[in-house]
Amino acid sequence: MGIGDKLNNAAEKAAGKAKEATGKATDDRDLQAEGRADQTTASAKQAGENVKDVFRG
């Protein structure tokens, strides 16, 4: 996995956490769900990149 991919995934996950926290603070369940979805997407991308690394190495 390239360093750029790692940074992008980490940034996406952090943005998802921020959305979720904002949703909790404002009692916006849709925003909370969107934040959790963003985190899940970032984690899935990272897992896919890790699998690629295993087969490359």
C-alpha positions as CSV (number, residue, x, y, z in Angstrom):
1,M,0.0,0.0,0.0
2,G,1.4,3.4,-0.9
3,I,1.8,6.1,1.6
4,G,-0.7,8.2,-0.2
5,D,-3.4,5.5,0.1
6,K,-2.7,5.1,3.8
7,L,-3.0,8.9,4.3
8,N,-6.2,9.1,2.3
9,N,-7.8,6.2,4.2
10,A,-6.8,7.7,7.5
11,A,-8.1,11.1,6.5
12,E,-11.4,9.6,5.4
13,K,-11.7,7.7,8.6
14,A,-11.0,10.8,10.7
15,A,-13.6,12.8,8.7
16,G,-16.1,10.0,9.4
17,K,-15.4,10.2,13.1
18,A,-15.8,14.0,13.0
19,K,-19.1,13.6,11.2
20,E,-20.3,11.0,13.7
21,A,-19.3,13.2,16.7
22,T,-21.0,16.3,15.2
23,G,-24.1,14.2,14.6
24,K,-24.1,13.1,18.3
25,A,-23.6,16.7,19.5
26,T,-26.4,18.0,17.3
27,D,-28.6,14.9,17.8
28,D,-28.6,14.4,14.0
29,R,-29.0,10.6,13.5
30,D,-28.5,10.9,9.8
31,L,-25.2,12.6,10.2
32,Q,-24.1,10.0,12.7
33,A,-25.0,7.2,10.4
34,E,-23.1,9.0,7.5
35,G,-20.0,9.3,9.7
36,R,-20.1,5.6,10.6
37,A,-20.6,4.7,6.9
38,D,-17.6,6.8,6.0
39,Q,-15.5,5.1,8.6
40,T,-16.6,1.7,7.4
41,T,-15.7,2.6,3.8
42,A,-12.3,3.8,4.8
43,S,-11.6,0.6,6.8
44,A,-12.8,-1.6,3.9
45,K,-10.4,0.3,1.5
46,Q,-7.6,-0.2,3.9
47,A,-8.3,-3.9,4.3
48,G,-8.3,-4.3,0.5
49,E,-5.0,-2.5,0.2
50,N,-3.6,-4.8,2.9
51,V,-4.7,-7.9,1.0
52,K,-3.0,-6.5,-2.2
53,D,0.2,-6.0,-0.1
54,V,0.2,-9.6,1.0
55,F,0.0,-10.8,-2.6
56,R,2.7,-8.4,-3.8
57,G,5.1,-9.3,-1.0
